[in-house]
Amino acid sequence: MENQGKRLLLAVGLALGVMMLFQLIWGKKKEDDTQTQQGSGSQVVGGVTTKPTAPRVLTVSETPAGTEQTITFDFPGRLKAEFSEYGGSLKSWQLADEKYKKDPSTQNKGEILPGRVGTGGFFVDFPRSDVQLPSNITWKGTKVSDREVKYVATAKPFTIEKDFTIEPEAYAVRMVLKITFELEPNQTLRESLAVSSFGFQDPKAEMKGSRQVEARIWNTATLRHDGEIAIANIKDVQEAPRWDPDIQWAGFEHPYMLQSYAPKRIDPNEKFVKYAYAIGDEGLMRSDIVFPQVMVKNGDTITREIVAYIGPKSYKTLDAAQSFAGFSTGFRDTIDFGWFGVIGRPLLWLLLKFFSVVGNWAVAIMMLTFLVKAATLYWTTKSMRSMKAMAALAPQMKVLQEKYKDDRQRQQAETMALYKQHNVNPIAGCLPIFLQMPIWLALYRMLSNAGELYREKFIGGWIDDLTATDPYHILPIILVTTMFLQARMTPQTGDSRQQKFLQYGMPLMFGVMSFFFPSGLTIYIFTNTCLSALHSIYMNKFDKKSLAIVAEMKKNADAAAATASGKPQKAKKVVDTTATEVSDDGDDEVAEPASSTAPKAGNPQRKRKKKKKR
């Protein structure tokens, strides 16, 4: 049986690979596979086949006469919002940050909404109801304050009021909807409210992306009530409409941006249904949130509330939107920290603090790496000392392996006795690294999902987006070189094949993967590797305990070399004696029989001792 120290060291190397591959298994969100087509555009809802009714999109012929009247809100440095009388809707939502001006994922200079006539957010309609809303209904808008606007429309039997409130710091907007019914006495109607929003994605764009970097496209997206986010790209939606029977929010998602609408529940058991459609072949998509059907009579008023988040997937602003809403929206769930979110969130908080000081995200990542390295320094030092101790015993372990090569059980027993004799724990060199794995995994997931890094520069003209790969592959090449050098400083405790894997295979594997990692993550790995190399240099040159271990290692190596330099027969006998002493008597002076102070080969007393032993 191979000695356990070697196996555990190899396990550590593989664990590091698992850390970086973690995203490949758990990092991707599932595609929305709940849709089922029944004939032409029909859906199965609650076991009943129904044909969804699409809210009507205003066209030029249906718009009110005259020029479109809009109301604009400008929040310098943050966003610009525009509301329209067409549908009493949110027409435009333009991010003001310069980094979005040339972003191909936005429509025009940071515009997130489609920017087409009759599209936007917060359209209302009444599908599958006894009375429909006229398509050319007139909406009258009034600017209430610098953050509020009100739209009113009247068309028998409806009087509809929309009160909008914008929270620019949270990229959020709230709509409070009031619908009053004027019916005939004793008349009762079935009404089902739908609130619609629109998104756009060019169907000619690359949809696949990679496992490490998602395609920069907009997808229809839904947070189901069970906590799972379902997505479908424009091509999927063009093939078949999508639906979900119980949602928390619905809208459109980009890897680093979000347009989502969360309805407020009146009843905890209330369920909202989502439908998503493609409109034409140009890339326009629509998402409908359908409220439960209700029975209304004359004079009844229905009040509903929806909060939308339209902006970058920054944890800070998503959290602010949640606070602004005042109810559970699920916006924060779009950032997935994985199993170690309890660690990832504080690390993101620290990253934001570092950025507020230095003003550069790449430098902030380096500072965060320094802090994490310092926090784990104690365990890393213990691990390196343990590996050096294992390396010091390598010559004696080889003697035992040679002597008991035909008896694996005895070889294992003698190896463990050697560990016990020298107070070496083979697990001690690996356990600290495994204890740090949650921190590394949390860092990896945090850096891979931080919307704050989207379109952020490191060095202009080289790395203009920390969430994208290095376009010139400079960082990966430097990383591979650094990892090779750092691996060479690691104590050699495994056999030749295992050691070659750790010295060449691991850096090569990480290097190849770094060609596909976001630049921000590669900067973290590179910084961590450099710090590990500096730590290794310190341990090799200045750490007193490590130097003592190295001295013991040299002593054992010299002893093994002296033993091997004797005559074959005598060398074998000396090895046997040494091995017996190590395992039975606990004497760690392995090379003493072959040392310069030992009796010469021609001494009669020595000869008699040999004969006696025979």
Secondary structure, 3 states (H helix, E strand, C coil): CCCHHHHHHHHHHHHHHHHHHHHHHHCCCCECCCCCCECCCEEEECCEEECCCCCCCCCHHHCCCCCCCEEEEEECCCEEEEEECCCCEEEEEEECCHHHCCCCCCCCCCECCCCCCCCCEEEEECCCCCCCCCCCCCEEEEECCCCEEEEEEEECCEEEEEEEEEEHHHCEEEEEEEEEECCCCCCEEEECCEEEEEEECCCCCCCCCCCCCCCCCCEEEEEECCCCEEEECHHHHHHCCEEECCEEEEEEEECCEEEEEEECCCCCCCCCEEEEEEECCCCEEEEEEECCCEEEECCCEEEEEEEEEEEECCHHHHHHHHHHHCCCCCHHHHCCCHHHHHHHHHHHHHHHHHHHHHCCHHHHHHHHHHHHHHHCHHHHHHHHHHHHHHHHCHHHHHHHHHHCCCCHHHHHHHHHHHHHHCCCCCCCCCHHHHHHHHHHHHHHHHHHHCHHHCCCCCECCCECCCCCCCCCCHHHHHHHHHHHHHHHCCCCCCCHHHHHHHHHHHHHHHHHHHCCCCHHHHHHHHHHHHHHHHHHHHHHHCCHHHHHHHHHHHHHHHHHHHHHHCCHHHHHHHHHHHHHHHHHHCCCCCCHHHCCCCCCCCCHHHHHHHHHHC
